[in-house]
Amino acid sequence: MSRATPQQRTDGPWVFPCDFPIKIMGRNVEGFADAVAAVVLRHAPDFDPAGIELRVSSSRNYLSCTCTVRASSREQLDELYRELTSHPMVQVVL
């Protein structure tokens, strides 16, 4: 098991800071990816929206956005998940 360096801290199984992928799914409508990027940027200002991985469902009705953020704490991730799951365009966050 690795130990955190003085610049890192642990919280459960995570050692922060770390790269943390989040998959956000919703209807394939105009503006969905931009709305997701705006929420992510509020919680991870160093996030680059150009790095969002987009995948359209086979029926083309849904869109998934995978955003990898540089997470600094569990609290940061909890707040990000809370805002994403309460967004009206978002149906699932993993």
N, C-alpha and C positions, 0 to 999 in steps of 0.2 A: 504494500500500500504506500502510495507516495505521500509525502508530507508537504504542507504549504510552506512556501518561503516567507520571509518577513513582509514582502509586498503583497502576498496572497492571504486569503482567509478561507476557511472551510465552513460549510453549512450543510450538514447531512452528507450526501454523496458527492456534492459539488465542491470544487476548489475555485474560488473567484479571484481575479477575473477569469472568464472563460468564454469561448465562442459557443453560443447556444442557439440552435435552430428552432424556429417556431413555425408551424404550418397553420395557416389561416384559410378557411374555406367559406365560400359564399356563392351566391348566384353570379353567373357570368354576365354582369351588367357593366355598362360604361361607368368608370369612376371607382370601381371596387378596389383595384390595386392602388390607386392614388389615396383612397381613404385609409387603407391598411398602412401605407407608407407614412401618412401623416400621424397616425396613432403611434407607430413604432418610433418615429423620430422624436415624439414628445418624451419618450422614456429612455431612448438611446440616441442622443443627439449626434453621435459619431457614426450612426448607421448610414450606409450608402444605398439609397433606393435603387440605384442601377444594378445592385446585386440581388434583387428579388428574383427568385426562380418561380416562373409561372407555369401552371399546367392546367389545361382545359380538359374537362371530363369527356368521355367518348360521346356522350349525348350533346355536348357543347352547352349544357345548361348551367354547369358549375365551374368555378375557377378556384384553384388553390394557389396560394402565395406562400412560398417558404422564405422566411426572413431569418438570416443568421445575425444575431446581435452580439456585441461584446458585453456580456453581463458582468456587472460589478458586485451584485448582491442578490440574495433571494428576495429581498423586499422589492427591488427593482423589477424582477421577473413577475412577482405576484401582482404588482400594480399594473404592469403591462398586460398580463392575462386578464385582469379585472376589466380594464378598459376595452380590450378587444372583444371579450365575451359579451359586454353590454352594448356594443355597437350594433345598430339596427341592420347593417348590411352583412354582418358576420354570423355564420350559422354554426361553425365548429372551429375550435382552436385546440391544436395538439402540440 
